[in-house]
Protein backbone atom coordinates (compact mmCIF):
# COMPACT_ATOMS: atom_id res chain seq x y z
CA UNK A 1 0.00 0.00 0.00
CA UNK A 2 2.76 2.43 1.01
CA UNK A 3 4.39 1.99 -2.41
CA UNK A 4 1.16 2.91 -4.21
CA UNK A 5 0.77 6.01 -2.06
CA UNK A 6 4.34 6.98 -2.77
CA UNK A 7 3.76 6.49 -6.47
CA UNK A 8 0.76 8.81 -6.32
CA UNK A 9 2.81 11.42 -4.48
CA UNK A 10 5.57 11.05 -7.05
CA UNK A 11 3.19 11.52 -9.99
CA UNK A 12 1.58 14.53 -8.33
CA UNK A 13 4.97 16.10 -7.64
CA UNK A 14 6.02 15.55 -11.25
CA UNK A 15 2.89 17.26 -12.54
CA UNK A 16 3.45 20.21 -10.19
CA UNK A 17 6.94 20.81 -11.55
CA UNK A 18 5.43 21.66 -14.95
CA UNK A 19 8.13 22.52 -17.47
CA UNK A 20 10.93 22.33 -14.88
CA UNK A 21 12.78 24.67 -12.56
CA UNK A 22 14.71 26.42 -15.34
CA UNK A 23 11.54 27.51 -17.06
CA UNK A 24 9.90 28.42 -13.73
CA UNK A 25 12.89 30.67 -13.01
CA UNK A 26 12.53 32.26 -16.46
CA UNK A 27 8.85 32.90 -15.72
CA UNK A 28 9.74 34.54 -12.40
CA UNK A 29 12.51 36.58 -14.06
CA UNK A 30 9.81 38.15 -16.27
CA UNK A 31 7.94 39.22 -13.12
CA UNK A 32 5.27 36.57 -13.71
CA UNK A 33 3.92 33.95 -11.33
CA UNK A 34 3.52 30.34 -12.45
CA UNK A 35 0.10 28.90 -13.29
CA UNK A 36 -0.23 27.24 -9.88
CA UNK A 37 1.07 30.24 -7.93
CA UNK A 38 -1.59 32.35 -9.64
CA UNK A 39 -4.35 30.00 -8.52
CA UNK A 40 -3.06 30.23 -4.95
CA UNK A 41 -3.56 34.02 -5.05
CA UNK A 42 -6.91 33.85 -6.85
CA UNK A 43 -8.62 31.19 -4.73
CA UNK A 44 -9.34 30.88 -1.01
CA UNK A 45 -6.53 29.15 0.84
CA UNK A 46 -6.71 25.37 0.55
CA UNK A 47 -9.83 25.46 -1.65
CA UNK A 48 -8.33 24.41 -4.99
CA UNK A 49 -9.45 20.99 -6.22
CA UNK A 50 -7.44 20.03 -9.29
CA UNK A 51 -8.64 17.76 -12.10
CA UNK A 52 -6.83 16.08 -14.98
CA UNK A 53 -3.40 16.49 -13.49
CA UNK A 54 -2.08 13.40 -15.28
CA UNK A 55 -3.46 14.17 -18.71
CA UNK A 56 -0.83 14.23 -21.45
CA UNK A 57 -1.09 14.99 -25.14
CA UNK A 58 -1.32 12.18 -27.68
CA UNK A 59 0.75 13.75 -30.45
CA UNK A 60 3.74 11.92 -31.92
CA UNK A 61 4.91 14.11 -34.83
CA UNK A 62 7.96 16.39 -34.50
CA UNK A 63 9.40 14.39 -31.59
CA UNK A 64 6.36 15.06 -29.41
CA UNK A 65 6.21 11.45 -28.12
CA UNK A 66 9.28 12.33 -26.02
CA UNK A 67 7.92 15.66 -24.83
CA UNK A 68 5.05 14.70 -22.57
CA UNK A 69 4.44 16.70 -19.42
CA UNK A 70 1.71 15.70 -16.98
CA UNK A 71 -1.12 18.23 -17.16
CA UNK A 72 -0.22 19.29 -20.72
CA UNK A 73 0.27 22.99 -20.05
CA UNK A 74 -2.93 23.91 -18.26
CA UNK A 75 -4.00 23.56 -14.63
CA UNK A 76 -7.77 23.10 -14.25
CA UNK A 77 -10.29 22.56 -11.49
CA UNK A 78 -12.44 24.48 -9.05
CA UNK A 79 -12.08 26.37 -5.81
CA UNK A 80 -13.79 29.15 -3.92
CA UNK A 81 -13.50 32.93 -3.70
CA UNK A 82 -14.73 34.14 -0.32
CA UNK A 83 -16.52 30.82 0.00
CA UNK A 84 -18.31 30.91 -3.39
CA UNK A 85 -17.74 28.26 -6.06
CA UNK A 86 -15.70 29.08 -9.16
CA UNK A 87 -14.20 26.95 -11.94
CA UNK A 88 -10.74 27.89 -13.15
CA UNK A 89 -8.12 27.15 -15.73
CA UNK A 90 -4.61 28.52 -15.65
CA UNK A 91 -2.30 28.08 -18.63
CA UNK A 92 1.24 27.00 -17.76
CA UNK A 93 3.73 28.84 -19.95
CA UNK A 94 6.55 26.61 -18.68
CA UNK A 95 5.07 23.66 -20.59
CA UNK A 96 5.56 24.18 -24.33
CA UNK A 97 4.81 27.87 -23.88
CA UNK A 98 1.31 27.13 -22.54
CA UNK A 99 0.40 26.25 -26.13
CA UNK A 100 -3.02 24.72 -26.69
CA UNK A 101 -3.10 21.08 -27.77
CA UNK A 102 -6.12 18.87 -28.35
CA UNK A 103 -5.96 17.54 -24.77
CA UNK A 104 -5.23 20.97 -23.27
CA UNK A 105 -8.47 22.16 -24.91
CA UNK A 106 -10.36 19.11 -23.65
CA UNK A 107 -9.32 19.96 -20.08
CA UNK A 108 -10.67 23.51 -20.46
CA UNK A 109 -13.89 22.25 -22.05
CA UNK A 110 -14.40 19.79 -19.21
CA UNK A 111 -14.38 22.45 -16.51
CA UNK A 112 -16.52 24.78 -18.64
CA UNK A 113 -19.13 22.01 -18.96
CA UNK A 114 -19.04 21.45 -15.20
CA UNK A 115 -19.36 25.18 -14.55
CA UNK A 116 -22.48 25.46 -16.71
CA UNK A 117 -24.03 22.32 -15.21
CA UNK A 118 -23.36 23.45 -11.66
CA UNK A 119 -24.08 27.14 -12.20
CA UNK A 120 -20.74 28.72 -11.27
CA UNK A 121 -18.51 31.23 -13.10
CA UNK A 122 -15.36 30.37 -15.02
CA UNK A 123 -12.16 32.35 -14.60
CA UNK A 124 -9.47 31.70 -17.22
CA UNK A 125 -5.86 32.76 -16.66
CA UNK A 126 -4.31 33.06 -20.12
CA UNK A 127 -0.58 32.75 -20.74
CA UNK A 128 -0.02 30.90 -23.98
CA UNK A 129 1.93 30.85 -27.23
CA UNK A 130 -1.33 29.90 -29.00
CA UNK A 131 -2.12 26.82 -31.04
CA UNK A 132 0.36 23.95 -30.38
CA UNK A 133 2.23 24.18 -33.64
CA UNK A 134 3.17 20.48 -33.67
CA UNK A 135 -0.51 19.43 -33.56
CA UNK A 136 -1.86 21.41 -36.49
CA UNK A 137 -5.58 21.24 -37.07
CA UNK A 138 -6.21 19.18 -33.89
CA UNK A 139 -5.24 22.28 -31.96
CA UNK A 140 -7.45 24.55 -34.07
CA UNK A 141 -10.35 22.17 -33.44
CA UNK A 142 -9.60 22.42 -29.71
CA UNK A 143 -9.89 26.21 -29.87
CA UNK A 144 -13.19 25.98 -31.69
CA UNK A 145 -14.52 23.60 -29.02
CA UNK A 146 -13.68 26.23 -26.40
CA UNK A 147 -15.21 29.07 -28.48
CA UNK A 148 -18.48 27.20 -28.84
CA UNK A 149 -18.64 26.68 -25.09
CA UNK A 150 -17.88 30.37 -24.45
CA UNK A 151 -20.94 31.24 -26.49
CA UNK A 152 -23.17 28.56 -24.95
CA UNK A 153 -22.19 29.76 -21.47
CA UNK A 154 -22.70 33.45 -22.30
CA UNK A 155 -25.53 34.88 -20.22
CA UNK A 156 -25.71 31.66 -18.17
CA UNK A 157 -22.59 32.01 -16.00
CA UNK A 158 -20.19 34.96 -15.72
CA UNK A 159 -16.94 34.34 -17.62
CA UNK A 160 -13.80 36.27 -16.69
CA UNK A 161 -10.49 36.25 -18.58
CA UNK A 162 -7.19 37.48 -17.21
CA UNK A 163 -4.44 37.91 -19.80
CA UNK A 164 -1.14 37.30 -18.02
CA UNK A 165 1.25 36.68 -20.90
CA UNK A 166 0.97 36.23 -24.66
CA UNK A 167 -2.49 35.77 -26.19
CA UNK A 168 -2.25 35.93 -29.96
CA UNK A 169 -3.85 34.79 -33.17
CA UNK A 170 -7.26 33.18 -33.10
CA UNK A 171 -6.61 32.44 -29.41
CA UNK A 172 -7.79 35.96 -28.58
CA UNK A 173 -11.33 35.04 -29.52
CA UNK A 174 -12.01 32.94 -26.47
CA UNK A 175 -11.35 35.83 -24.04
CA UNK A 176 -13.13 38.14 -26.48
CA UNK A 177 -16.34 36.18 -25.99
CA UNK A 178 -16.14 36.23 -22.19
CA UNK A 179 -17.73 38.97 -20.08
CA UNK A 180 -14.62 40.63 -18.66
CA UNK A 181 -11.01 40.84 -19.81
CA UNK A 182 -8.26 42.10 -17.51
CA UNK A 183 -4.62 42.49 -18.44
CA UNK A 184 -1.30 42.83 -16.62
CA UNK A 185 0.78 45.85 -17.61
CA UNK A 186 4.06 45.19 -19.44
CA UNK A 187 3.75 41.39 -19.35
CA UNK A 188 0.65 40.65 -21.40
CA UNK A 189 -0.46 41.35 -24.92
CA UNK A 190 -3.29 40.42 -27.25
CA UNK A 191 -3.44 40.69 -31.02
CA UNK A 192 -4.85 38.80 -33.96
CA UNK A 193 -1.68 39.24 -36.02
CA UNK A 194 1.66 40.13 -34.45
CA UNK A 195 4.13 42.92 -35.27
CA UNK A 196 6.03 40.85 -37.89
CA UNK A 197 2.94 40.06 -39.93
CA UNK A 198 1.73 43.62 -39.59
CA UNK A 199 5.04 44.86 -40.99
CA UNK A 200 4.93 42.45 -43.92
CA UNK A 201 1.35 43.22 -44.87
CA UNK A 202 0.95 46.91 -44.10
CA UNK A 203 4.53 48.10 -43.71
CA UNK A 204 3.68 49.48 -40.27
CA UNK A 205 6.38 49.15 -37.64
CA UNK A 206 5.05 48.58 -34.15
CA UNK A 207 6.14 46.78 -30.99
CA UNK A 208 4.07 44.01 -29.39
CA UNK A 209 3.34 46.31 -26.46
CA UNK A 210 2.16 49.14 -28.71
CA UNK A 211 0.10 46.79 -30.83
CA UNK A 212 -1.63 44.82 -28.12
CA UNK A 213 -0.41 45.76 -24.64
CA UNK A 214 -2.58 46.74 -21.70
CA UNK A 215 -2.47 50.47 -22.51
CA UNK A 216 -3.68 49.84 -26.05
CA UNK A 217 -6.58 47.64 -25.02
CA UNK A 218 -7.75 49.72 -22.06
CA UNK A 219 -7.44 53.13 -23.75
CA UNK A 220 -7.80 52.64 -27.51
CA UNK A 221 -9.55 49.42 -28.49
CA UNK A 222 -11.66 48.87 -25.32
CA UNK A 223 -11.00 45.13 -25.69
CA UNK A 224 -9.91 45.01 -22.02
CA UNK A 225 -11.94 46.17 -19.02
CA UNK A 226 -8.99 46.98 -16.80
CA UNK A 227 -5.23 46.69 -16.40
CA UNK A 228 -3.14 46.08 -13.32
CA UNK A 229 0.49 46.50 -12.30
CA UNK A 230 1.33 42.85 -11.68
CA UNK A 231 -0.10 39.35 -11.37
CA UNK A 232 -0.97 39.70 -7.69
CA UNK A 233 -2.85 42.97 -8.07
CA UNK A 234 -4.75 41.62 -11.09
CA UNK A 235 -5.84 38.46 -9.26
CA UNK A 236 -6.84 40.33 -6.11
CA UNK A 237 -8.96 42.74 -8.15
CA UNK A 238 -10.63 39.82 -9.90
CA UNK A 239 -11.54 38.47 -6.44
CA UNK A 240 -13.04 41.90 -5.67
CA UNK A 241 -15.09 41.90 -8.88
CA UNK A 242 -16.21 38.31 -8.29
CA UNK A 243 -17.82 39.36 -4.99
CA UNK A 244 -20.19 41.69 -6.88
CA UNK A 245 -21.43 39.02 -9.30
CA UNK A 246 -24.04 36.29 -9.02
CA UNK A 247 -22.89 32.72 -9.65
CA UNK A 248 -25.27 32.29 -12.58
CA UNK A 249 -28.29 33.79 -14.31
CA UNK A 250 -30.81 32.14 -11.97
CA UNK A 251 -29.25 33.39 -8.76
CA UNK A 252 -29.27 36.85 -7.22
CA UNK A 253 -25.94 38.57 -6.63
CA UNK A 254 -24.64 37.95 -3.10
CA UNK A 255 -25.76 40.21 -0.25
CA UNK A 256 -22.77 41.37 1.77
CA UNK A 257 -22.87 42.63 5.34
CA UNK A 258 -22.77 46.45 5.35
CA UNK A 259 -21.91 48.96 8.02
CA UNK A 260 -23.06 52.11 6.27
CA UNK A 261 -26.40 53.74 7.10
CA UNK A 262 -28.68 53.59 4.02
CA UNK A 263 -30.26 56.84 5.24
CA UNK A 264 -26.88 58.62 5.37
CA UNK A 265 -27.28 62.31 4.47
CA UNK A 266 -24.58 63.85 2.24
CA UNK A 267 -24.77 67.63 2.55
CA UNK A 268 -21.83 68.09 0.15
CA UNK A 269 -24.09 66.93 -2.69
CA UNK A 270 -26.23 70.07 -2.31
CA UNK A 271 -23.35 72.06 -3.82
CA UNK A 272 -21.98 69.47 -6.23
CA UNK A 273 -23.62 71.01 -9.31
CA UNK A 274 -21.96 74.38 -10.04
CA UNK A 275 -23.98 77.56 -10.55
CA UNK A 276 -22.88 77.79 -14.19
CA UNK A 277 -24.46 75.13 -16.41
CA UNK A 278 -21.25 74.91 -18.44
CA UNK A 279 -18.95 74.16 -15.53
CA UNK A 280 -17.98 70.53 -15.03
CA UNK A 281 -18.02 68.58 -11.78
CA UNK A 282 -16.92 65.06 -10.94
CA UNK A 283 -19.77 62.57 -11.16
CA UNK A 284 -17.64 60.05 -9.23
CA UNK A 285 -18.29 62.13 -6.12
CA UNK A 286 -21.97 61.31 -6.40
CA UNK A 287 -21.27 57.65 -7.13
CA UNK A 288 -19.08 57.17 -4.07
CA UNK A 289 -21.53 59.16 -1.92
CA UNK A 290 -24.31 56.75 -2.87
CA UNK A 291 -22.23 53.55 -2.49
CA UNK A 292 -21.98 51.50 0.70
CA UNK A 293 -18.69 52.51 2.31
CA UNK A 294 -17.82 54.49 -0.85
CA UNK A 295 -16.75 51.24 -2.53
CA UNK A 296 -16.95 51.38 -6.33
CA UNK A 297 -15.50 48.86 -8.81
CA UNK A 298 -15.05 50.72 -12.07
CA UNK A 299 -14.87 49.00 -15.46
CA UNK A 300 -13.24 50.46 -18.57
CA UNK A 301 -12.06 53.44 -16.50
CA UNK A 302 -9.56 54.57 -19.16
CA UNK A 303 -11.86 54.28 -22.19
CA UNK A 304 -14.73 56.62 -23.20
CA UNK A 305 -14.29 58.47 -19.93
CA UNK A 306 -17.36 60.58 -20.73
CA UNK A 307 -19.37 57.70 -19.33
CA UNK A 308 -18.67 55.79 -16.13
CA UNK A 309 -19.61 52.13 -15.64
CA UNK A 310 -19.07 49.86 -12.66
CA UNK A 311 -20.48 48.22 -9.57
CA UNK A 312 -21.31 49.43 -6.10
CA UNK A 313 -23.49 48.08 -3.33
CA UNK A 314 -26.52 49.62 -1.69
CA UNK A 315 -27.70 47.91 1.50
CA UNK A 316 -25.15 45.21 0.70
CA UNK A 317 -26.67 44.44 -2.71
CA UNK A 318 -24.89 44.84 -6.03
CA UNK A 319 -26.03 47.69 -8.28
CA UNK A 320 -24.60 48.43 -11.74
CA UNK A 321 -24.00 52.13 -12.33
CA UNK A 322 -24.03 53.99 -15.63
CA UNK A 323 -23.23 57.69 -15.26
CA UNK A 324 -22.43 60.55 -17.61
CA UNK A 325 -19.17 62.26 -16.60
CA UNK A 326 -19.38 66.06 -17.11
CA UNK A 327 -15.58 66.30 -16.66
CA UNK A 328 -14.97 64.64 -20.08
CA UNK A 329 -16.56 65.95 -23.30
CA UNK A 330 -19.20 67.54 -21.06
CA UNK A 331 -20.58 64.04 -20.49
CA UNK A 332 -22.02 63.75 -23.99
CA UNK A 333 -22.88 60.42 -25.59
CA UNK A 334 -20.79 59.34 -28.57
CA UNK A 335 -19.87 56.13 -30.35
CA UNK A 336 -17.44 54.85 -27.74
CA UNK A 337 -19.48 55.75 -24.66
CA UNK A 338 -22.64 54.25 -26.17
CA UNK A 339 -20.90 50.97 -26.92
CA UNK A 340 -19.26 50.86 -23.52
CA UNK A 341 -22.48 51.49 -21.62
CA UNK A 342 -24.60 49.21 -23.84
CA UNK A 343 -22.37 46.23 -23.18
CA UNK A 344 -22.45 46.96 -19.47
CA UNK A 345 -26.25 47.28 -19.35
CA UNK A 346 -26.68 43.97 -21.17
CA UNK A 347 -24.41 42.14 -18.74
CA UNK A 348 -26.35 43.58 -15.78
CA UNK A 349 -29.66 42.61 -17.32
CA UNK A 350 -28.49 39.08 -18.15
CA UNK A 351 -27.37 38.52 -14.56
CA UNK A 352 -30.19 40.21 -12.66
CA UNK A 353 -28.11 43.16 -11.44
CA UNK A 354 -30.25 46.30 -10.88
CA UNK A 355 -29.12 49.39 -12.76
CA UNK A 356 -28.69 52.92 -11.42
CA UNK A 357 -28.35 55.61 -14.11
CA UNK A 358 -26.99 59.05 -13.21
CA UNK A 359 -27.70 61.58 -15.92
CA UNK A 360 -25.99 64.82 -16.90
CA UNK A 361 -25.92 64.68 -20.67
CA UNK A 362 -25.93 67.60 -23.11
CA UNK A 363 -26.77 65.30 -26.05
CA UNK A 364 -24.92 63.29 -28.66
CA UNK A 365 -21.49 64.52 -29.77
CA UNK A 366 -21.82 66.27 -33.15
CA UNK A 367 -19.25 65.77 -35.91
CA UNK A 368 -18.39 64.22 -39.24
CA UNK A 369 -16.28 61.59 -37.50
CA UNK A 370 -19.20 60.54 -35.34
CA UNK A 371 -21.65 60.32 -38.24
CA UNK A 372 -19.22 58.50 -40.54
CA UNK A 373 -18.34 56.18 -37.67
CA UNK A 374 -21.99 55.19 -37.31
CA UNK A 375 -23.09 56.99 -34.17
CA UNK A 376 -26.65 56.24 -35.24
CA UNK A 377 -26.10 52.52 -34.98
CA UNK A 378 -23.84 52.68 -31.91
CA UNK A 379 -26.13 55.05 -30.03
CA UNK A 380 -28.97 52.67 -30.86
CA UNK A 381 -27.10 49.91 -29.00
CA UNK A 382 -27.48 51.75 -25.74
CA UNK A 383 -31.09 52.66 -26.43
CA UNK A 384 -31.78 49.03 -27.31
CA UNK A 385 -29.99 47.66 -24.25
CA UNK A 386 -31.91 49.87 -21.83
CA UNK A 387 -35.24 49.31 -23.59
CA UNK A 388 -34.76 45.58 -23.38
CA UNK A 389 -33.62 45.45 -19.75
CA UNK A 390 -36.10 44.07 -17.24
CA UNK A 391 -34.02 44.40 -14.07
CA UNK A 392 -34.97 47.10 -11.54
CA UNK A 393 -33.85 50.47 -12.92
CA UNK A 394 -33.59 53.75 -11.04
CA UNK A 395 -32.58 56.97 -12.80
CA UNK A 396 -31.44 60.25 -11.27
CA UNK A 397 -31.01 63.38 -13.41
CA UNK A 398 -28.60 65.77 -11.73
CA UNK A 399 -28.41 68.47 -14.40
CA UNK A 400 -28.76 68.25 -18.17
CA UNK A 401 -30.94 65.73 -19.91
CA UNK A 402 -31.16 67.07 -23.42
CA UNK A 403 -32.62 65.76 -26.63
CA UNK A 404 -32.45 62.13 -27.68
CA UNK A 405 -29.90 61.50 -24.96
CA UNK A 406 -32.66 62.19 -22.38
CA UNK A 407 -34.67 59.33 -23.87
CA UNK A 408 -31.66 57.01 -24.13
CA UNK A 409 -30.31 57.47 -20.61
CA UNK A 410 -32.85 55.19 -18.91
CA UNK A 411 -35.83 57.50 -19.20
CA UNK A 412 -39.20 56.40 -17.85
CA UNK A 413 -40.39 55.89 -21.43
CA UNK A 414 -37.94 53.08 -22.21
CA UNK A 415 -38.45 51.15 -19.03
CA UNK A 416 -36.87 52.76 -15.96
CA UNK A 417 -38.98 52.07 -12.89
CA UNK A 418 -38.27 55.11 -10.76
CA UNK A 419 -37.01 58.41 -12.14
CA UNK A 420 -35.71 61.09 -9.83
CA UNK A 421 -34.32 64.53 -10.58
CA UNK A 422 -32.44 67.04 -8.51
CA UNK A 423 -33.89 70.59 -8.46
CA UNK A 424 -30.93 71.56 -10.67
CA UNK A 425 -32.13 69.27 -13.50
CA UNK A 426 -32.86 70.72 -16.93
CA UNK A 427 -34.90 68.43 -19.13
CA UNK A 428 -35.32 69.90 -22.60
CA UNK A 429 -34.89 69.29 -26.29
CA UNK A 430 -31.64 71.24 -26.21
CA UNK A 431 -29.74 73.96 -24.30
CA UNK A 432 -31.53 77.32 -24.05
CA UNK A 433 -29.06 79.21 -26.27
CA UNK A 434 -29.26 76.69 -29.11
CA UNK A 435 -33.05 76.60 -28.84
CA UNK A 436 -33.35 80.42 -29.03
CA UNK A 437 -31.03 80.53 -32.04
CA UNK A 438 -33.25 78.10 -33.93
CA UNK A 439 -36.62 79.48 -32.85
CA UNK A 440 -35.61 83.12 -33.46
CA UNK A 441 -33.25 82.70 -36.39
CA UNK A 442 -34.40 86.00 -37.89
CA UNK A 443 -33.18 87.83 -34.78
CA UNK A 444 -29.65 86.39 -34.86
CA UNK A 445 -28.27 89.88 -35.57
CA UNK A 446 -29.79 91.29 -32.37
CA UNK A 447 -27.84 89.87 -29.40
CA UNK A 448 -30.00 91.64 -26.81
CA UNK A 449 -33.25 90.15 -28.08
CA UNK A 450 -31.63 86.75 -28.49
CA UNK A 451 -30.41 86.90 -24.88
CA UNK A 452 -33.95 87.70 -23.77
CA UNK A 453 -35.33 84.73 -25.72
CA UNK A 454 -32.62 82.51 -24.25
CA UNK A 455 -33.60 83.60 -20.75
CA UNK A 456 -37.26 82.98 -21.48
CA UNK A 457 -36.53 79.44 -22.75
CA UNK A 458 -34.34 78.80 -19.74
CA UNK A 459 -37.03 79.89 -17.30
CA UNK A 460 -39.60 77.73 -19.01
CA UNK A 461 -37.59 74.54 -19.56
CA UNK A 462 -34.38 74.62 -17.49
CA UNK A 463 -35.95 72.79 -14.58
CA UNK A 464 -37.30 69.34 -13.77
CA UNK A 465 -40.91 70.40 -13.23
CA UNK A 466 -42.28 70.28 -16.78
CA UNK A 467 -41.25 66.60 -16.87
CA UNK A 468 -42.48 66.08 -13.31
CA UNK A 469 -45.88 67.58 -14.18
CA UNK A 470 -46.27 64.87 -16.79
CA UNK A 471 -45.14 62.10 -14.45
CA UNK A 472 -41.96 61.44 -16.42
CA UNK A 473 -40.09 62.28 -13.21
CA UNK A 474 -41.56 60.59 -10.14
CA UNK A 475 -40.11 63.02 -7.62
CA UNK A 476 -37.73 65.96 -7.42
CA UNK A 477 -35.39 65.05 -4.57
CA UNK A 478 -32.91 66.90 -2.39
CA UNK A 479 -29.36 66.09 -3.48
CA UNK A 480 -28.31 65.38 0.13
CA UNK A 481 -30.90 62.60 0.45
CA UNK A 482 -29.93 60.81 -2.79
CA UNK A 483 -28.50 57.67 -1.12
CA UNK A 484 -31.57 57.26 1.04
CA UNK A 485 -34.03 57.80 -1.81
CA UNK A 486 -32.17 55.47 -4.18
CA UNK A 487 -31.80 52.79 -1.49
CA UNK A 488 -35.54 52.94 -0.78
CA UNK A 489 -36.32 52.83 -4.50
CA UNK A 490 -34.27 49.68 -5.08
CA UNK A 491 -35.72 48.10 -1.92
CA UNK A 492 -39.22 48.69 -3.28
CA UNK A 493 -38.24 47.08 -6.60
CA UNK A 494 -36.89 43.82 -5.20
CA UNK A 495 -40.00 41.93 -6.23
CA UNK A 496 -40.07 43.33 -9.79
CA UNK A 497 -41.29 40.77 -12.26
CA UNK A 498 -41.66 41.39 -15.99
CA UNK A 499 -43.12 38.98 -18.52
CA UNK A 500 -41.38 39.15 -21.89
CA UNK A 501 -42.74 38.06 -25.22
CA UNK A 502 -41.29 34.80 -26.62
CA UNK A 503 -38.77 35.23 -29.40
CA UNK A 504 -35.76 33.27 -30.54
CA UNK A 505 -33.56 36.30 -29.94
CA UNK A 506 -33.60 39.99 -30.72
CA UNK A 507 -31.76 41.65 -33.56
CA UNK A 508 -29.81 44.27 -31.58
CA UNK A 509 -28.00 46.68 -33.94
CA UNK A 510 -24.53 45.11 -33.52
C1 LIG B 1 4.39 24.89 -29.42
C2 LIG B 1 5.42 26.65 -28.40
C3 LIG B 1 4.48 27.55 -28.95
C4 LIG B 1 3.48 27.00 -29.78
C5 LIG B 1 5.86 28.67 -27.75
N1 LIG B 1 6.27 27.39 -27.67
N2 LIG B 1 4.78 28.79 -28.54
N3 LIG B 1 5.37 25.33 -28.63
N4 LIG B 1 3.46 25.67 -29.98
N5 LIG B 1 2.54 27.77 -30.32
C6 LIG B 1 7.37 26.88 -26.89
C7 LIG B 1 8.73 27.28 -27.43
O1 LIG B 1 9.16 26.38 -28.39
C8 LIG B 1 9.58 27.20 -26.17
O2 LIG B 1 9.89 25.87 -25.91
C9 LIG B 1 8.62 27.63 -25.08
O3 LIG B 1 7.32 27.46 -25.61
C10 LIG B 1 8.80 29.08 -24.71
O4 LIG B 1 8.80 29.88 -25.90
P1 LIG B 1 9.90 30.98 -26.17
O5 LIG B 1 9.78 31.34 -27.59
O6 LIG B 1 11.25 30.52 -25.67
O7 LIG B 1 9.38 32.13 -25.20
P2 LIG B 1 9.35 33.68 -25.46
O8 LIG B 1 10.68 34.13 -25.97
O9 LIG B 1 8.84 34.28 -24.20
O10 LIG B 1 8.29 33.90 -26.62
C11 LIG B 1 6.93 33.58 -26.44
C12 LIG B 1 6.18 33.64 -27.78
C13 LIG B 1 6.88 32.78 -28.83
C14 LIG B 1 6.13 35.10 -28.24
C15 LIG B 1 4.75 33.19 -27.51
O11 LIG B 1 7.13 31.50 -28.25
C16 LIG B 1 6.11 32.61 -30.08
O12 LIG B 1 6.09 33.50 -30.92
N6 LIG B 1 5.48 31.43 -30.20
C17 LIG B 1 4.70 31.10 -31.38
C18 LIG B 1 3.43 31.86 -31.39
C19 LIG B 1 2.56 31.47 -32.51
O13 LIG B 1 2.83 31.75 -33.68
N7 LIG B 1 1.52 30.68 -32.19
C20 LIG B 1 0.58 30.21 -33.10
C21 LIG B 1 -0.39 31.40 -33.27
S1 LIG B 1 -1.69 30.97 -34.31
P3 LIG B 1 11.19 25.41 -25.09
O14 LIG B 1 11.19 23.95 -25.16
O15 LIG B 1 12.35 26.06 -25.78
O16 LIG B 1 11.00 25.94 -23.70
C22 LIG B 1 -2.83 30.47 -33.28
C23 LIG B 1 -4.04 30.10 -33.98
C24 LIG B 1 -5.16 29.85 -33.06
O17 LIG B 1 -2.68 30.42 -32.13
C25 LIG B 1 -6.34 29.70 -33.94
C26 LIG B 1 -7.58 29.53 -33.17
C27 LIG B 1 -8.72 29.59 -34.11
Boltz pocket constraint, residues with backbone or C-beta under 6 A from the ligand:
constraints:
  - pocket:
      binder: B
      contacts: [[A, 23], [A, 93], [A, 94], [A, 95], [A, 96], [A, 97], [A, 98], [A, 99], [A, 128], [A, 129], [A, 130], [A, 131], [A, 132], [A, 133], [A, 134], [A, 139], [A, 140], [A, 143], [A, 144], [A, 166], [A, 168], [A, 169], [A, 170], [A, 171]]
      max_distance: 6.0
